Amino acid sequence: MNIARLGQIVFILLSPTLIVGAALHLPRWVRAVTRTLRERTRPVDRDLLPAGPPIEELARDLRRLLLQHDALRRSTEAAMRAWRLHALEGAISDCAVQAARSLDVPCPDRAGPVALEKPQLRRLLRALEQAGLVLPTGVGLLATGRP
């Protein structure tokens, strides 16, 4: 028996499997290819794409950060407390500026990843509350008196 004859026998034995496999999977492959081609040729309007995370996610993160800041401010642990508070204020500033941009609330300009000063941050957080963002009440940065 030569190699050509062996190849023909293997092809004859495997042909029913190949035909059934093609019949089952070929429509799915064709849909995937046409969907991919359609998405590549569709123009994308960049103005309709969101510039950042959803406002719900920003609000959740901002509430969490404010509560962490308040808990750390009230804690008795002294080691590295100032650094942690400064880092949390920077994260709160970033999140508040993103939320302000999403809600079209005017926010102070800042150069690079610098945290807003506390009075600026308080004003921005109050402006966000007035715009309808629900923030925790009575926490250090939103308290009416001096923290």
Secondary structure, DSSP 8 states (H G I E B T S, - for coil): --HHHHHHHHHHHHHHHHHHHHHHHHHHHHHHHHHHHHHHHS---TTTS-SSS-HHHHHHHHHHHHHHHHHHHH----TTHHHHHHHHHHHHHHHHHHHHHHTT------SSS----HHHHHHHHHHHHHTT----SS-TTT-SS--
